[in-house]
Each structure stands twice: as structure tokens, then as C-alpha cells.
Amino acid sequence: MGEEHPRKRSRQHFESEARQVSLLESPQCETSKWYFSREEIERFSPSRKDGIDLVKESFLRSSYCTFLQRLGMKLHVSQVTIACAMVMCHRFYMRQSHAKNDWQTIATASLFLACKAEDEPCQLSSVVVASYEIIYEWDPSASIRIHQSECYHEFKEIILAGESLLLSTSAFHLDIELPYRPLAAALNRLNAWPDLATAAWNFVHDWIRTTLCLQYKPHVIATATVHLAATFQNAKVGSRRDWWLEFGVTTKLLKEVIQEMCTLIEVDRRRNMPPPPPPPRRELTWAIPAAVKPVHMARAYPFHSYPLQSYRQAGIW
């Protein structure tokens, strides 16, 4: 028997899940808790219970963030709206499993919902068409097929069902705070140099793609980002040594967040590091007289050792 089409299966699931979540929702539900410990994220996510390991889930997280960035740029929406959609996806998959929810559908619905939340209206038809073209970019006929009535309405209903599930899962909590506003306030208050500000903004763009926004509040991420950017730029900020206290961040918390950030930077560096080149082949020719019986000889070439290059993070404290 042929397998049911994945898109139709996703639509049925979204509609049934949305009804179930709305029935189970109650004032005592912990859905309003959107900050988690690192252990909760890495060991106890819904996807982990369905057999998806941390590496796979990290790959899926990176996939839907990249997809959202492409979709947002295609629709010409702001980076704040794109970041809002990413956080919506992060939160959703702390309540729902990747094994049961197609990330492309959820990401598309998240961007459509983020446009409403950020008061940046975007036509549903534009979102449906742009998303379909990106998902099926390998198919030359996709851009033609999505404009056909049957295909368009079917995919549109799937996106709307995904939006309904997103709203039910989040308990209609769409007030998402991002680190951009506290970062801008901190940079202005500290009179940061343009290079420092640019580095800080780039860091925040990267943090939005990770689970850092599920672990710490926006003003904490913004303050730690300024400190980290100043360290890399070898720049001095603030009129006092412990300037971060002015932004409600303790020294202990600052060290903890920066340690998490440095770990993320190191993981990304290793992921993007090219593989080491193969060892050179050494062919040695041994002259053996024909009249002499060959004897046992040692290995023709020595073992090569490749010591790991030490990576020293720039001094932070």
C-alpha cells in the first residue's frame, strides 16, 4: 500500500493537534514558562522523547532558521520579524516534537504569525507562494504549480492549520521580547564605537538562531554581547569596571552567559573548519641485492601524529 502524502498527513495532524491542545489548555498550564535550563533543552525536549538526538535536533533548528531567513528576505520583511519567527519556532519545539510536526510548515506559519505580531502585514498569498517555491526549489515546475487553484488552496490550508497549532501551543502568547532593543539602548548609553556596535549586532543575529534566547532574558543577552564584542575588539566600554551592573546583570550571571556564548562560537568554528588534509604519501625504494635473501624490514615510513591545534579564547576577565 502506498504511503500517504506527507503534506496531507501533516494537515490532518495539525488540525487534530490544535483541537487537542485547545482542550488541554488551562490557567495552570506551564506554557507561559518560556525560559529553560540547558539540561532541559538538551535532554528533555519533546523531540528527545521521540528518539531524535541532540545533534539531529540542532541540525533541524539550523535548517528552519536558514529557511526563515531566506523566506523573510524573499518577502522583504524586517530582520526583527524574521527573528521573532525564529523564536516562535524555538518555543514551539520546546512543547512539540520534530518527529510529529513538519518544520517547513511550522516555520512558514511562524513567519506569517510574526508579521502580525510585529505589525508588519504580509499577504497570506505571498507567504504561501514564496514558501512553496523555496521548499520545492529543486522542481522547475513548482512556481507554476503553486499558482494552480487546487495546489494553492491545499498548501494554504496546511499553513493555516499550522498557525492554529502554533497559537494553541503558545497559549496565544505572542509578545516576544528580542535582544535588539536592549542592545541598542546599551550601545547608546555606553557610547560604543561603530565597529563595536557592528560586532555586537552580528553576534545577536547569531544568538537568535540558537537556544540562547530560551535560556536568558533579552537584556542579559544584550549586556553579555556588548562585553563579548568589546573583548574581541579590545575596546573599553563604560566608565566603571563593572558597568554591566547598571543593566541589572550580576557578575556571576554575566560570566555564565559569556561562557555559553564562547561555547557556541567554538562549536560553530569546529563545524565550519575544513577537514585536515591527508598525510603525504612517502614512497621509499630499498635497494636489495638479488643474490641476498630478503629479511624482515621495519615499516617503510614512520607513524604521523597530528596534534590538535590549541585554541585559546581571548582573555575576557
C-alpha positions in Angstrom: 0.0 0.0 0.0 1.4 3.4 -0.9 2.4 5.8 1.8 0.1 8.7 2.4 1.3 12.0 1.0 3.4 13.8 3.7 1.6 17.1 3.2 -1.8 15.6 3.6 -0.7 13.8 6.7 0.7 17.0 8.1 -2.5 18.8 7.6 -4.6 16.1 9.4 -2.1 16.2 12.3 -2.1 20.0 12.6 -5.9 20.1 12.7 -6.2 17.3 15.3 -3.3 18.6 17.4 -4.8 22.1 17.5 -8.1 20.8 18.9 -6.3 18.6 21.5 -4.1 21.5 22.7 -7.0 23.9 23.0 -8.9 21.3 25.1 -6.0 20.6 27.4 -5.1 24.3 27.9 -5.7 25.6 31.4 -4.6 28.6 33.5 -2.3 26.3 35.5 -0.5 25.2 32.3 3.2 25.9 32.3 3.1 27.2 28.7 3.8 30.7 29.9 7.3 29.4 31.0 9.5 30.1 28.1 12.9 30.0 29.7 14.6 26.7 30.2 17.8 25.4 31.6 20.5 23.9 29.3 19.7 20.5 30.7 16.0 20.8 29.9 16.8 21.8 26.3 19.4 19.2 25.6 18.0 16.2 27.5 14.3 16.6 28.0 12.9 18.3 24.8 9.8 16.6 23.2 11.9 15.5 20.3 14.3 13.7 22.6 11.4 11.6 23.9 10.6 10.6 20.3 14.2 9.4 19.6 15.7 12.5 18.0 19.1 13.1 19.4 20.7 16.5 20.2 22.8 16.6 17.0 19.8 15.9 14.8 17.6 18.5 16.6 20.4 21.1 16.3 20.5 20.4 12.6 16.8 20.8 12.3 16.9 24.1 14.3 19.6 25.4 12.0 17.5 24.3 9.0 14.4 26.2 9.9 16.4 29.3 10.8 18.0 29.3 7.4 14.7 28.7 5.8 13.1 31.6 7.7 16.0 33.9 6.8 15.5 33.0 3.1 11.7 33.3 3.3 11.8 36.6 5.1 14.3 38.1 2.6 12.1 36.9 -0.3 9.1 38.6 1.2 11.1 41.8 2.1 10.2 41.8 5.8 12.4 43.2 8.5 15.1 41.3 10.4 13.1 41.8 13.6 10.2 40.0 12.1 12.4 37.2 10.9 14.0 36.9 14.4 10.5 36.9 16.0 9.5 33.9 13.8 12.7 32.1 14.8 12.0 32.5 18.5 8.4 31.3 17.8 9.8 28.1 16.3 12.3 27.6 19.2 9.4 27.9 21.7 7.1 25.6 19.7 9.6 22.8 19.6 10.1 23.0 23.3 6.4 22.0 23.5 6.0 19.9 20.4 8.2 17.2 18.8 10.0 17.5 15.4 9.0 13.9 14.8 5.3 14.9 14.6 5.5 18.4 13.1 6.9 19.3 9.7 9.4 22.1 10.4 8.9 23.8 7.0 5.2 24.1 7.6 5.7 25.4 11.2 8.4 27.9 10.0 6.1 29.3 7.3 3.2 29.7 9.8 5.6 31.3 12.3 6.7 34.0 9.8 3.1 34.7 8.8 2.2 35.0 12.5 5.3 37.1 13.3 4.3 39.6 10.6 1.0 40.1 12.5 2.7 40.3 15.9 5.3 42.9 14.7 2.6 44.9 12.9 4.2 44.2 9.5 1.3 42.9 7.5 2.1 40.4 4.7 -0.4 38.9 2.4 -1.1 35.2 3.1 -1.0 34.5 -0.7 2.6 35.9 -0.9 3.7 33.8 2.1 2.2 30.6 0.6 3.7 31.1 -2.8 7.2 32.1 -1.6 7.3 29.3 0.9 6.3 26.7 -1.7 8.8 27.9 -4.2 11.6 27.6 -1.6 10.5 24.2 -0.4 10.3 22.8 -3.9 13.1 24.8 -5.5 14.5 21.6 -6.9 11.4 21.3 -9.1 11.3 23.7 -12.1 7.5 23.4 -12.3 6.9 24.4 -8.7 6.5 28.1 -9.4 3.8 27.2 -12.0 2.1 24.5 -9.9 1.6 26.7 -6.8 -0.4 29.2 -8.9 -2.9 26.5 -9.8 -6.1 26.7 -7.7 -6.1 23.2 -6.2 -2.4 23.2 -5.2 -2.5 26.7 -3.8 -5.6 26.2 -1.6 -4.3 22.8 -0.3 -1.0 24.3 0.8 -2.7 27.4 2.2 -4.9 25.3 4.4 -1.9 23.4 5.7 -0.2 26.8 6.7 -3.4 28.0 8.4 -3.7 24.7 10.3 0.0 25.1 11.4 -0.8 28.6 12.5 -3.7 27.4 14.6 -1.4 24.8 16.3 1.2 27.5 16.9 -1.3 29.7 18.6 -2.7 26.8 20.7 0.8 25.6 21.7 1.9 29.1 22.8 -1.4 29.8 24.6 -1.7 32.9 22.3 1.4 34.4 23.9 2.8 36.4 21.0 4.5 39.2 23.0 8.1 38.1 22.2 10.9 40.3 23.5 14.1 40.3 21.4 17.6 41.4 22.4 17.7 44.2 19.8 16.0 46.9 21.8 18.1 46.5 25.0 21.2 46.1 22.8 20.5 49.5 21.1 19.9 51.1 24.5 23.1 49.7 25.9 25.2 50.8 23.0 23.8 54.3 23.1 24.3 54.6 26.9 27.9 53.3 26.7 28.8 55.5 23.6 30.1 52.4 21.8 32.3 52.8 18.8 30.8 51.9 15.4 33.0 48.8 15.0 31.9 47.6 18.4 28.3 48.2 17.6 28.5 46.3 14.3 30.2 43.3 16.0 27.5 43.3 18.8 24.7 43.4 16.2 26.2 40.5 14.3 26.5 38.5 17.5 22.9 39.0 18.3 21.8 37.9 14.9 23.7 34.6 15.5 22.3 34.1 19.0 18.7 34.3 17.7 19.4 31.1 15.7 20.4 29.2 18.9 18.6 28.3 22.1 20.3 31.1 24.0 17.0 33.1 23.8 15.3 30.2 25.6 17.8 30.3 28.4 18.3 34.0 29.2 16.3 37.2 29.1 16.9 39.7 26.3 18.6 42.4 28.4 21.0 39.7 29.8 21.9 38.6 26.2 22.4 42.2 25.1 24.7 43.1 28.0 26.8 40.0 27.6 27.0 40.6 23.9 28.4 44.0 24.4 31.0 42.7 26.8 32.0 39.9 24.4 32.2 42.2 21.4 34.3 44.6 23.4 36.7 41.8 24.3 37.1 40.8 20.7 37.5 44.4 19.6 39.9 45.1 22.5 37.8 48.1 23.3 36.9 49.7 26.7 33.2 50.4 27.4 31.6 52.1 30.4 33.1 54.5 32.9 33.4 51.8 35.6 34.9 48.3 35.6 31.6 46.6 36.5 29.4 48.6 34.1 27.1 45.6 33.5 25.6 46.1 37.0 24.0 49.2 35.6 21.9 47.0 33.3 20.7 44.6 36.0 23.2 41.8 35.3 25.3 40.4 38.0 28.9 39.4 37.5 28.1 35.7 38.1 25.3 35.7 35.5 27.5 37.6 33.0 30.3 35.0 33.3 27.7 32.2 32.8 26.2 33.7 29.7 29.6 34.6 28.1 30.7 31.0 28.8 27.7 29.8 26.9 28.4 32.2 24.0 32.1 31.1 23.8 30.9 27.5 23.7 28.6 28.3 20.8 31.4 30.2 18.9 33.7 27.2 19.4 31.1 24.7 18.2 30.5 26.8 15.1 34.2 27.2 14.5 34.7 23.4 14.6 31.7 22.8 12.4 33.0 25.1 9.7 36.6 24.0 10.0 37.8 22.2 6.8 38.9 18.6 7.3 42.6 18.1 7.7 44.5 17.2 4.5 45.5 13.6 4.2 49.1 12.8 5.2 51.6 12.9 2.3 52.5 9.6 0.8 56.1 8.7 1.2 57.4 6.0 -1.2 60.8 4.7 -0.4 62.8 2.5 -2.6 65.0 -0.1 -0.9 67.9 -1.4 -2.9 68.2 -5.2 -2.2 70.8 -7.3 -3.9 69.2 -10.0 -5.9 71.6 -12.7 -4.5 70.7 -11.8 -0.9 67.6 -13.3 0.7 65.3 -10.5 1.8 65.0 -10.1 5.5 62.2 -8.7 7.6 62.2 -4.9 7.5 60.6 -2.3 9.6 57.8 -0.1 8.5 58.8 2.0 5.4 57.5 5.2 6.9 57.0 6.4 10.5 53.6 7.0 12.0 52.5 10.5 11.7 51.0 12.3 14.6 48.7 15.3 14.2 48.5 17.2 17.5 45.3 19.2 17.9 45.9 22.9 17.5 45.3 24.6 20.8 42.5 27.2 20.6 42.8 30.0 23.1 39.9 32.2 23.6 40.8 35.9 24.1 41.0 36.8 27.7 37.7 38.0 29.0 38.3 38.7 32.6 
